[in-house]
Structures are given as C-alpha cells and as structure tokens.
Amino acid sequence: MAAIEKRKNSYRIVVSCGYDVYGKQVKQAKTWKPPESMTARQAEKEVQRQAMLFEQECLKGQVVSAVKFQTLAEEWFSTYAKQNLRLSTYEGYQKYEKRIYSAIGHLRLDRITTRDIQHFINSLSQDGENERTGKGLAPKTIRNYNGFISGIFSYAIKLGMVTDNPCSRVTLPKKNQTEKKIYTNEQTEKFLRLLQAEPLKYRLFFTALTYSGLRKGELLGDKWEDYNRLFVQWNGKPMCPHTPYNWLRDFCEKIGLPCYGVHHYRHLFASLAIGEGVDIVTLSGALGHTNPNVTLGTYSHLLQNAQEKVANAIENALDFSKPQAQAI
C-alpha cells in the first residue's frame, strides 16, 4: 500500500518495492502537485488515485530493485551458477561478462528494458564482433548471451526483486541448421586402431566416448566434490576440461583425420546406433535426453538416411527385373 505525505503545495507518494540483494528494503517515491484549480477535497481524492497508479507502475512488469545489473550478476555467479550449471556453461558465461557488463552492467535493474537488451543482442551480429573471423558472432553464441542475461533476471525473480524478465520478449537470430560432421565407419576404425598406440588415459577416454555417447563433462566428473576421479592430471588433480580437445587436435593432425571436437564422439555414437537400427526411444535413453523429440530433432537427418537405406533394401529384395531361378 502506498504511503502519502502531505506537504505545502504537493504530496509525496512512497511505494515499498521489496528488498534488494543486500536485504535492504527498496522504496520508490514521486511528488505529485495538484493543479491550482482543484479544491482541497478534489486534491485529496485525486492523490489517492495517483498513489494507486504509481503503485501499479512500480510493480507491474517492473524491476523493484535499485541494484545494478553487474552487482547482481556477480552474486549470481558465486551463489547459484557455480553450483547449478554445467562447468562448460559456467565457463562460457564467464567469457561473456566483459561484453555484457560493458553494455548494461552499470545500469540499475529497474532501468533495463527489453529495448536495451535487444539493442545489445543486435550489436553482436555486426562485423568485427568475432575477433577471429572479423564477422558477427554466430546465432548460437548470440542466443547464449541472451541466456546469460535471462538467467540473472530469473534469479532476481526468485529473490522477489523482479516481477518480469525482459529477455523473454527479445527477438533472437535463427539457429543455423547445419548438418553435423561425423566420421565414416572407415575413419572411426582408423581412429580407434591408431589410438591403441597412445597413452592409456587417452585410449580409455576416447574409446569410452565412442562407445557410450557420454558428454565430456560427464566423463570428466565436473560436479564431483573430491579428486577421486578416473581422468586426472599427473598429480591427481582434476583434468582441465580443455585438455582432451587439445590432445585430440594434435592426435588427429598426426594421423591425418579431421578434428571435429570432443562432442563429435557423442554424435558419432548416435550415428552408429541409428545405422544399426536402434530405435529413437532407446537411443534417447542412452543419450540421457529428457524427451525423445530432442533426439529426433537433433538426428533427423541421420534417421532419414537410415530410412533411405531400408527403402533401397526393400526395393532390391523386390526387384522383379532380376532373372528368376527356374523351378525344378
């Protein structure tokens, strides 16, 4: 309920808007001055209406905290993200901090609008944003930036500091639907054969990836609390998440095979399973997807290829143009 304080020729309206990240109550205030033509009774009635409108203005779809975006984001990293996000996602978001803080980190949460975020998102597709290629960032990366910002606002909602997430109305670039590059059976056999001459740690790591379809983070145990892990450094500490890729890149160059990244072996697992006729529901369970539709959407092109093979096999089996054996 708004509080109204009468002053000489005006009224001060104060609205309580919850609490900030430090547990301090946040209040917003405005001054309303009645027109000179109003009587005192009319002014008393109108100020009640102004108070109600101001309270709705503060609470409806507005951030109710004066904390700056960067302040809350830093708290989110330490109290939520590190404990709940995959290590790869957590580290990826850390790389986004510089751009995001530069754009909106200095703004108060109650002053960040969908338009502000849309302007930032649009800027990421401009030439020069990708320092390596000189072009704009990839659509997937841009969507991840929005995901980072959205995560902060969702966190604020849970704390009762925010009643709306402006990221939900941002228009994002469409995903690039590119076919995943996967080893052929011959390349896979070559990879596994030459892998046998390499250190045991990497033989086991990439063999396990190929035959299990696990994610890199699942195999490395990113969320395990002590150092009793299978894949470690020479001194027993957890292996750096980037180590498998760096080793794989050098190994592929040495044996003359393309390097499609560590996650490629999860796609390879799915490709081999589909090629052998494993149904989509069983494959979805093996990959740990929560819904078979996720698997279907990711590997639809492989399923189409498998269906074409089945159709060709049936066609060959029923080819009446072949010479028929004479009955005895």
KOLNU-812869 format. One record per residue (C-alpha): residue number from 1; residue in three letters; x, y, z. Coordinates in nm, 2 decimals, padded with zeros to 4 digits. Example, Ala and Ser with C-alpha at 12.3 -4.5 7.8 and 13.67 -1.06 7.14 Angstrom:
! residues 2
(node 1,'ALA',(01.23,-00.45,00.78))
(node 2,'SER',(01.37,-00.11,00.71))
//
This chain:
! residues 328
(node 1,'MET',(00.00,00.00,00.00))
(node 2,'ALA',(00.14,00.34,-00.10))
(node 3,'ALA',(00.21,00.59,00.18))
(node 4,'ILE',(00.10,00.95,00.12))
(node 5,'GLU',(00.26,01.25,00.29))
(node 6,'LYS',(00.11,01.60,00.26))
(node 7,'ARG',(00.35,01.88,00.20))
(node 8,'LYS',(00.29,02.26,00.15))
(node 9,'ASN',(00.16,02.26,-00.21))
(node 10,'SER',(00.23,01.89,-00.30))
(node 11,'TYR',(00.21,01.53,-00.19))
(node 12,'ARG',(00.49,01.28,-00.16))
(node 13,'ILE',(00.39,00.92,-00.26))
(node 14,'VAL',(00.61,00.64,-00.14))
(node 15,'VAL',(00.58,00.27,-00.25))
(node 16,'SER',(00.75,-00.02,-00.09))
(node 17,'CYS',(00.91,-00.24,-00.36))
(node 18,'GLY',(01.05,-00.54,-00.18))
(node 19,'TYR',(01.42,-00.59,-00.09))
(node 20,'ASP',(01.74,-00.55,-00.27))
(node 21,'VAL',(02.03,-00.81,-00.29))
(node 22,'TYR',(02.16,-00.70,00.05))
(node 23,'GLY',(01.82,-00.74,00.22))
(node 24,'LYS',(01.76,-00.37,00.24))
(node 25,'GLN',(01.40,-00.25,00.18))
(node 26,'VAL',(01.37,-00.07,-00.15))
(node 27,'LYS',(01.13,00.23,-00.18))
(node 28,'GLN',(01.03,00.44,-00.48))
(node 29,'ALA',(00.88,00.78,-00.44))
(node 30,'LYS',(00.73,01.06,-00.65))
(node 31,'THR',(00.59,01.40,-00.59))
(node 32,'TRP',(00.25,01.50,-00.71))
(node 33,'LYS',(00.13,01.86,-00.72))
(node 34,'PRO',(-00.24,01.92,-00.77))
(node 35,'PRO',(-00.35,02.19,-01.02))
(node 36,'GLU',(-00.43,02.53,-00.87))
(node 37,'SER',(-00.79,02.49,-01.00))
(node 38,'MET',(-00.85,02.19,-00.77))
(node 39,'THR',(-01.02,02.23,-00.44))
(node 40,'ALA',(-00.87,02.06,-00.13))
(node 41,'ARG',(-01.13,01.79,-00.14))
(node 42,'GLN',(-01.07,01.72,-00.50))
(node 43,'ALA',(-00.69,01.71,-00.44))
(node 44,'GLU',(-00.74,01.46,-00.16))
(node 45,'LYS',(-00.94,01.23,-00.38))
(node 46,'GLU',(-00.71,01.27,-00.68))
(node 47,'VAL',(-00.39,01.19,-00.48))
(node 48,'GLN',(-00.54,00.86,-00.38))
(node 49,'ARG',(-00.58,00.78,-00.75))
(node 50,'GLN',(-00.23,00.89,-00.83))
(node 51,'ALA',(-00.10,00.68,-00.55))
(node 52,'MET',(-00.28,00.37,-00.69))
(node 53,'LEU',(-00.15,00.44,-01.04))
(node 54,'PHE',(00.21,00.49,-00.91))
(node 55,'GLU',(00.20,00.16,-00.71))
(node 56,'GLN',(00.09,-00.03,-01.02))
(node 57,'GLU',(00.35,00.15,-01.23))
(node 58,'CYS',(00.62,00.03,-00.98))
(node 59,'LEU',(00.50,-00.33,-00.95))
(node 60,'LYS',(00.35,-00.42,-01.29))
(node 61,'GLY',(00.63,-00.56,-01.51))
(node 62,'GLN',(00.89,-00.35,-01.35))
(node 63,'VAL',(01.21,-00.44,-01.16))
(node 64,'VAL',(01.16,-00.35,-00.80))
(node 65,'SER',(01.53,-00.31,-00.71))
(node 66,'ALA',(01.78,-00.03,-00.75))
(node 67,'VAL',(02.08,-00.28,-00.76))
(node 68,'LYS',(02.30,-00.25,-01.07))
(node 69,'PHE',(02.30,-00.54,-01.31))
(node 70,'GLN',(02.67,-00.63,-01.26))
(node 71,'THR',(02.63,-00.64,-00.88))
(node 72,'LEU',(02.35,-00.90,-00.90))
(node 73,'ALA',(02.53,-01.09,-01.18))
(node 74,'GLU',(02.84,-01.13,-00.97))
(node 75,'GLU',(02.63,-01.26,-00.68))
(node 76,'TRP',(02.45,-01.50,-00.92))
(node 77,'PHE',(02.79,-01.64,-01.03))
(node 78,'SER',(02.90,-01.71,-00.68))
(node 79,'THR',(02.58,-01.83,-00.52))
(node 80,'TYR',(02.39,-02.00,-00.80))
(node 81,'ALA',(02.57,-02.06,-01.13))
(node 82,'LYS',(02.88,-02.24,-00.99))
(node 83,'GLN',(02.67,-02.49,-00.80))
(node 84,'ASN',(02.39,-02.55,-01.06))
(node 85,'LEU',(02.53,-02.50,-01.41))
(node 86,'ARG',(02.75,-02.74,-01.61))
(node 87,'LEU',(03.11,-02.65,-01.59))
(node 88,'SER',(03.13,-02.58,-01.97))
(node 89,'THR',(02.82,-02.35,-01.94))
(node 90,'TYR',(02.96,-02.17,-01.64))
(node 91,'GLU',(03.30,-02.11,-01.80))
(node 92,'GLY',(03.13,-02.00,-02.12))
(node 93,'TYR',(02.92,-01.74,-01.93))
(node 94,'GLN',(03.24,-01.61,-01.77))
(node 95,'LYS',(03.37,-01.52,-02.12))
(node 96,'TYR',(03.05,-01.32,-02.18))
(node 97,'GLU',(03.09,-01.10,-01.87))
(node 98,'LYS',(03.31,-00.83,-02.04))
(node 99,'ARG',(03.07,-00.75,-02.32))
(node 100,'ILE',(02.76,-00.77,-02.11))
(node 101,'TYR',(02.89,-00.56,-01.82))
(node 102,'SER',(03.02,-00.30,-02.07))
(node 103,'ALA',(02.67,-00.27,-02.23))
(node 104,'ILE',(02.43,-00.29,-01.93))
(node 105,'GLY',(02.64,-00.38,-01.62))
(node 106,'HIS',(02.63,-00.02,-01.50))
(node 107,'LEU',(02.25,00.01,-01.53))
(node 108,'ARG',(02.01,-00.03,-01.25))
(node 109,'LEU',(01.78,-00.33,-01.29))
(node 110,'ASP',(01.48,-00.11,-01.27))
(node 111,'ARG',(01.60,00.08,-01.58))
(node 112,'ILE',(01.69,-00.21,-01.81))
(node 113,'THR',(01.42,-00.26,-02.07))
(node 114,'THR',(01.36,-00.51,-02.35))
(node 115,'ARG',(01.47,-00.24,-02.59))
(node 116,'ASP',(01.81,-00.21,-02.41))
(node 117,'ILE',(01.87,-00.58,-02.44))
(node 118,'GLN',(01.75,-00.60,-02.80))
(node 119,'HIS',(01.99,-00.33,-02.89))
(node 120,'PHE',(02.28,-00.52,-02.73))
(node 121,'ILE',(02.18,-00.85,-02.89))
(node 122,'ASN',(02.16,-00.68,-03.24))
(node 123,'SER',(02.50,-00.54,-03.20))
(node 124,'LEU',(02.66,-00.89,-03.16))
(node 125,'SER',(02.58,-00.98,-03.52))
(node 126,'GLN',(02.77,-00.68,-03.66))
(node 127,'ASP',(03.10,-00.73,-03.84))
(node 128,'GLY',(03.41,-00.72,-03.61))
(node 129,'GLU',(03.24,-00.87,-03.31))
(node 130,'ASN',(03.41,-01.20,-03.37))
(node 131,'GLU',(03.78,-01.12,-03.33))
(node 132,'ARG',(03.88,-01.44,-03.50))
(node 133,'THR',(03.68,-01.41,-03.82))
(node 134,'GLY',(03.61,-01.04,-03.84))
(node 135,'LYS',(03.24,-01.12,-03.88))
(node 136,'GLY',(02.95,-01.11,-03.64))
(node 137,'LEU',(02.90,-01.37,-03.37))
(node 138,'ALA',(02.73,-01.70,-03.45))
(node 139,'PRO',(02.35,-01.71,-03.38))
(node 140,'LYS',(02.40,-01.99,-03.12))
(node 141,'THR',(02.66,-01.77,-02.94))
(node 142,'ILE',(02.42,-01.47,-02.95))
(node 143,'ARG',(02.14,-01.68,-02.81))
(node 144,'ASN',(02.38,-01.78,-02.53))
(node 145,'TYR',(02.44,-01.41,-02.44))
(node 146,'ASN',(02.07,-01.36,-02.41))
(node 147,'GLY',(02.05,-01.68,-02.20))
(node 148,'PHE',(02.31,-01.53,-01.96))
(node 149,'ILE',(02.12,-01.21,-01.91))
(node 150,'SER',(01.79,-01.40,-01.88))
(node 151,'GLY',(01.94,-01.62,-01.61))
(node 152,'ILE',(02.02,-01.31,-01.40))
(node 153,'PHE',(01.67,-01.18,-01.42))
(node 154,'SER',(01.52,-01.52,-01.34))
(node 155,'TYR',(01.75,-01.53,-01.03))
(node 156,'ALA',(01.61,-01.19,-00.93))
(node 157,'ILE',(01.26,-01.31,-00.98))
(node 158,'LYS',(01.33,-01.60,-00.73))
(node 159,'LEU',(01.46,-01.35,-00.48))
(node 160,'GLY',(01.14,-01.14,-00.51))
(node 161,'MET',(01.34,-00.85,-00.66))
(node 162,'VAL',(01.19,-00.87,-01.01))
(node 163,'THR',(00.84,-00.94,-01.14))
(node 164,'ASP',(00.92,-00.96,-01.51))
(node 165,'ASN',(01.20,-01.09,-01.74))
(node 166,'PRO',(01.26,-00.85,-02.03))
(node 167,'CYS',(01.47,-01.11,-02.21))
(node 168,'SER',(01.15,-01.31,-02.28))
(node 169,'ARG',(01.05,-01.06,-02.54))
(node 170,'VAL',(01.38,-01.02,-02.72))
(node 171,'THR',(01.39,-01.13,-03.09))
(node 172,'LEU',(01.68,-01.37,-03.14))
(node 173,'PRO',(01.86,-01.48,-03.46))
(node 174,'LYS',(01.75,-01.81,-03.61))
(node 175,'LYS',(01.97,-02.11,-03.54))
(node 176,'ASN',(02.19,-02.23,-03.83))
(node 177,'GLN',(02.07,-02.57,-03.92))
(node 178,'THR',(02.40,-02.73,-04.04))
(node 179,'GLU',(02.45,-03.10,-04.07))
(node 180,'LYS',(02.69,-03.23,-03.81))
(node 181,'LYS',(03.02,-03.36,-03.94))
(node 182,'ILE',(03.07,-03.72,-03.83))
(node 183,'TYR',(03.34,-03.98,-03.91))
(node 184,'THR',(03.26,-04.25,-04.15))
(node 185,'ASN',(03.29,-04.61,-04.03))
(node 186,'GLU',(03.63,-04.63,-04.20))
(node 187,'GLN',(03.75,-04.32,-04.03))
(node 188,'THR',(03.63,-04.44,-03.70))
(node 189,'GLU',(03.81,-04.77,-03.74))
(node 190,'LYS',(04.13,-04.59,-03.83))
(node 191,'PHE',(04.09,-04.36,-03.53))
(node 192,'LEU',(04.04,-04.64,-03.28))
(node 193,'ARG',(04.31,-04.85,-03.44))
(node 194,'LEU',(04.58,-04.58,-03.42))
(node 195,'LEU',(04.45,-04.48,-03.07))
(node 196,'GLN',(04.59,-04.80,-02.93))
(node 197,'ALA',(04.94,-04.67,-02.95))
(node 198,'GLU',(04.87,-04.37,-02.74))
(node 199,'PRO',(04.88,-04.32,-02.36))
(node 200,'LEU',(04.63,-04.53,-02.16))
(node 201,'LYS',(04.44,-04.23,-02.03))
(node 202,'TYR',(04.35,-04.10,-02.38))
(node 203,'ARG',(04.29,-04.45,-02.51))
(node 204,'LEU',(04.03,-04.51,-02.24))
(node 205,'PHE',(03.88,-04.16,-02.26))
(node 206,'PHE',(03.81,-04.16,-02.64))
(node 207,'THR',(03.71,-04.52,-02.65))
(node 208,'ALA',(03.46,-04.46,-02.37))
(node 209,'LEU',(03.32,-04.15,-02.56))
(node 210,'THR',(03.28,-04.35,-02.88))
(node 211,'TYR',(03.11,-04.65,-02.72))
(node 212,'SER',(02.90,-04.46,-02.46))
(node 213,'GLY',(02.78,-04.14,-02.61))
(node 214,'LEU',(02.86,-03.96,-02.28))
(node 215,'ARG',(02.92,-03.58,-02.27))
(node 216,'LYS',(03.27,-03.47,-02.20))
(node 217,'GLY',(03.17,-03.32,-01.87))
(node 218,'GLU',(03.00,-03.64,-01.76))
(node 219,'LEU',(03.32,-03.84,-01.83))
(node 220,'LEU',(03.54,-03.59,-01.65))
(node 221,'GLY',(03.31,-03.57,-01.35))
(node 222,'ASP',(03.28,-03.19,-01.33))
(node 223,'LYS',(03.03,-03.20,-01.04))
(node 224,'TRP',(03.23,-03.45,-00.82))
(node 225,'GLU',(03.33,-03.30,-00.49))
(node 226,'ASP',(03.67,-03.46,-00.44))
(node 227,'TYR',(03.97,-03.57,-00.65))
(node 228,'ASN',(03.89,-03.94,-00.66))
(node 229,'ARG',(03.83,-03.93,-01.04))
(node 230,'LEU',(03.93,-04.15,-01.33))
(node 231,'PHE',(04.07,-03.88,-01.56))
(node 232,'VAL',(04.32,-03.67,-01.37))
(node 233,'GLN',(04.65,-03.48,-01.41))
(node 234,'TRP',(04.99,-03.63,-01.33))
(node 235,'ASN',(04.95,-03.51,-00.97))
(node 236,'GLY',(04.60,-03.65,-00.92))
(node 237,'LYS',(04.41,-03.31,-00.96))
(node 238,'PRO',(04.11,-03.30,-01.19))
(node 239,'MET',(04.19,-03.28,-01.56))
(node 240,'CYS',(04.14,-02.94,-01.72))
(node 241,'PRO',(03.82,-02.95,-01.94))
(node 242,'HIS',(04.02,-02.82,-02.24))
(node 243,'THR',(04.29,-03.09,-02.22))
(node 244,'PRO',(04.10,-03.36,-02.41))
(node 245,'TYR',(04.04,-03.13,-02.70))
(node 246,'ASN',(04.40,-03.00,-02.72))
(node 247,'TRP',(04.53,-03.36,-02.72))
(node 248,'LEU',(04.27,-03.47,-02.98))
(node 249,'ARG',(04.35,-03.19,-03.21))
(node 250,'ASP',(04.72,-03.28,-03.21))
(node 251,'PHE',(04.64,-03.65,-03.25))
(node 252,'CYS',(04.41,-03.60,-03.54))
(node 253,'GLU',(04.67,-03.39,-03.72))
(node 254,'LYS',(04.93,-03.66,-03.66))
(node 255,'ILE',(04.71,-03.94,-03.81))
(node 256,'GLY',(04.56,-03.74,-04.09))
(node 257,'LEU',(04.20,-03.72,-03.97))
(node 258,'PRO',(03.98,-03.41,-03.94))
(node 259,'CYS',(03.92,-03.29,-03.58))
(node 260,'TYR',(03.55,-03.23,-03.52))
(node 261,'GLY',(03.59,-03.17,-03.14))
(node 262,'VAL',(03.53,-03.39,-02.84))
(node 263,'HIS',(03.15,-03.36,-02.86))
(node 264,'HIS',(03.17,-03.52,-03.20))
(node 265,'TYR',(03.20,-03.86,-03.05))
(node 266,'ARG',(02.86,-03.83,-02.89))
(node 267,'HIS',(02.72,-03.76,-03.23))
(node 268,'LEU',(02.92,-04.05,-03.37))
(node 269,'PHE',(02.78,-04.28,-03.11))
(node 270,'ALA',(02.43,-04.18,-03.22))
(node 271,'SER',(02.51,-04.22,-03.58))
(node 272,'LEU',(02.65,-04.57,-03.54))
(node 273,'ALA',(02.34,-04.67,-03.33))
(node 274,'ILE',(02.10,-04.54,-03.58))
(node 275,'GLY',(02.29,-04.71,-03.86))
(node 276,'GLU',(02.25,-05.04,-03.68))
(node 277,'GLY',(01.87,-04.99,-03.64))
(node 278,'VAL',(01.85,-04.87,-03.28))
(node 279,'ASP',(01.51,-04.71,-03.24))
(node 280,'ILE',(01.48,-04.34,-03.14))
(node 281,'VAL',(01.33,-04.40,-02.79))
(node 282,'THR',(01.61,-04.64,-02.69))
(node 283,'LEU',(01.87,-04.41,-02.83))
(node 284,'SER',(01.72,-04.11,-02.64))
(node 285,'GLY',(01.75,-04.30,-02.32))
(node 286,'ALA',(02.11,-04.39,-02.39))
(node 287,'LEU',(02.20,-04.03,-02.46))
(node 288,'GLY',(02.02,-03.91,-02.15))
(node 289,'HIS',(01.77,-03.69,-02.33))
(node 290,'THR',(01.46,-03.60,-02.13))
(node 291,'ASN',(01.24,-03.63,-02.43))
(node 292,'PRO',(01.28,-03.85,-02.75))
(node 293,'ASN',(01.17,-03.54,-02.95))
(node 294,'VAL',(01.51,-03.38,-02.86))
(node 295,'THR',(01.69,-03.68,-03.01))
(node 296,'LEU',(01.46,-03.68,-03.31))
(node 297,'GLY',(01.52,-03.31,-03.38))
(node 298,'THR',(01.90,-03.34,-03.34))
(node 299,'TYR',(01.94,-03.66,-03.56))
(node 300,'SER',(01.66,-03.64,-03.80))
(node 301,'HIS',(01.90,-03.63,-04.10))
(node 302,'LEU',(02.06,-03.95,-03.98))
(node 303,'LEU',(01.72,-04.11,-03.95))
(node 304,'GLN',(01.63,-04.00,-04.30))
(node 305,'ASN',(01.95,-04.16,-04.43))
(node 306,'ALA',(01.87,-04.49,-04.24))
(node 307,'GLN',(01.52,-04.49,-04.38))
(node 308,'GLU',(01.65,-04.45,-04.74))
(node 309,'LYS',(01.88,-04.75,-04.68))
(node 310,'VAL',(01.58,-04.95,-04.57))
(node 311,'ALA',(01.38,-04.84,-04.87))
(node 312,'ASN',(01.67,-04.94,-05.10))
(node 313,'ALA',(01.70,-05.27,-04.93))
(node 314,'ILE',(01.33,-05.35,-04.99))
(node 315,'GLU',(01.35,-05.23,-05.34))
(node 316,'ASN',(01.64,-05.46,-05.41))
(node 317,'ALA',(01.46,-05.75,-05.24))
(node 318,'LEU',(01.15,-05.70,-05.46))
(node 319,'ASP',(01.33,-05.62,-05.79))
(node 320,'PHE',(01.14,-05.82,-06.05))
(node 321,'SER',(01.38,-05.71,-06.32))
(node 322,'LYS',(01.63,-05.97,-06.19))
(node 323,'PRO',(01.64,-06.30,-06.37))
(node 324,'GLN',(01.42,-06.55,-06.18))
(node 325,'ALA',(01.55,-06.90,-06.10))
(node 326,'GLN',(01.38,-07.18,-06.29))
(node 327,'ALA',(01.16,-07.41,-06.09))
(node 328,'ILE',(01.28,-07.77,-06.07))
//
